[in-house]
Amino acid sequence: MSYMITAECINCSACAMECPVRAITPGPSQYEINPGICIECEGYYPVARCKWACPVDACVPERAHYLERSATMANKGALPVVVTRAHPAGELAGVT
């Protein structure tokens, strides 16, 4: 199973620059990981380089349910759903 990039991607290209096998390329709306090339950095790094480099945690192990839901919503003309995490007050540094 390869990694995938979720709708939380901000197109910063950090993951593409860190990928040792160049499996990440710009797509029509966000970066994409080619599952035929992705090696999950298994045996080379303790954490996949894309996951390590991503500032918004958009690089995750591929999930069939997420892919199916995204495709269904796209077929209906909906924009991707962006899931955000709730942060307790004061958890984010520099937020006042």
C-alpha positions as CSV (number, residue, x, y, z in Angstrom):
1,M,0.0,0.0,0.0
2,S,1.4,3.4,-0.9
3,Y,0.8,6.8,0.7
4,M,-1.7,9.4,-0.5
5,I,-2.2,13.1,-0.2
6,T,-5.5,14.2,1.3
7,A,-7.6,17.3,0.5
8,E,-5.8,19.1,3.3
9,C,-2.8,19.7,0.9
10,I,-1.7,23.3,0.7
11,N,0.5,22.7,-2.4
12,C,3.7,23.7,-0.7
13,S,5.8,21.1,-2.5
14,A,7.6,20.0,0.7
15,C,6.6,16.4,0.1
16,A,7.7,16.4,-3.5
17,M,11.2,17.7,-2.6
18,E,11.7,15.1,0.1
19,C,10.5,12.0,-1.8
20,P,13.5,9.8,-2.5
21,V,12.0,8.1,-5.5
22,R,10.2,11.2,-7.0
23,A,6.7,9.6,-6.7
24,I,5.1,12.9,-6.0
25,T,4.0,15.2,-8.8
26,P,1.8,18.3,-9.1
27,G,-1.8,17.4,-10.1
28,P,-4.6,19.5,-11.4
29,S,-5.6,20.8,-7.9
30,Q,-3.0,19.4,-5.5
31,Y,0.1,17.2,-5.4
32,E,-0.4,13.4,-6.1
33,I,1.5,10.3,-5.2
34,N,2.0,7.7,-7.9
35,P,1.2,4.4,-6.1
36,G,3.2,2.4,-8.6
37,I,6.4,4.3,-7.6
38,C,5.8,5.0,-3.9
39,I,7.9,2.7,-1.7
40,E,6.6,4.2,1.6
41,C,10.3,4.8,2.5
42,E,10.1,1.3,4.0
43,G,13.5,0.1,5.2
44,Y,15.1,3.5,4.5
45,Y,13.5,5.9,7.0
46,P,11.6,5.4,10.3
47,V,8.7,7.6,8.9
48,A,7.8,8.2,5.2
49,R,9.6,11.3,4.0
50,C,6.4,12.9,2.6
51,K,4.7,12.4,6.0
52,W,7.7,13.8,7.8
53,A,7.9,16.9,5.6
54,C,4.2,17.8,5.3
55,P,3.4,20.8,7.5
56,V,-0.4,20.0,7.5
57,D,-0.2,16.2,7.8
58,A,-1.8,15.7,4.4
59,C,0.4,12.7,3.5
60,V,-1.1,9.5,5.0
61,P,-1.2,5.8,4.2
62,E,-3.7,5.2,1.4
63,R,-7.2,4.6,2.7
64,A,-9.7,3.0,0.4
65,H,-12.7,4.6,2.1
66,Y,-11.2,8.1,1.6
67,L,-10.5,7.5,-2.1
68,E,-14.0,6.1,-2.7
69,R,-15.7,9.0,-0.9
70,S,-13.6,11.6,-2.7
71,A,-14.4,10.1,-6.1
72,T,-18.1,9.9,-5.3
73,M,-18.2,13.6,-4.2
74,A,-16.2,14.7,-7.3
75,N,-18.7,12.8,-9.5
76,K,-21.5,14.9,-7.9
77,G,-19.6,18.1,-8.6
78,A,-18.7,18.8,-4.9
79,L,-15.4,20.2,-3.8
80,P,-13.2,18.0,-1.6
81,V,-14.0,18.0,2.1
82,V,-11.3,19.5,4.2
83,V,-11.2,18.0,7.7
84,T,-9.7,20.2,10.3
85,R,-8.7,19.3,13.8
86,A,-10.0,21.3,16.8
87,H,-7.3,22.7,18.9
88,P,-7.7,23.5,22.6
89,A,-7.2,27.1,23.4
90,G,-3.6,28.1,23.7
91,E,-2.3,24.9,22.0
92,L,-1.2,26.7,18.9
93,A,2.0,28.8,19.4
94,G,1.6,32.4,18.5
95,V,-2.2,32.4,18.4
96,T,-3.7,35.1,20.6
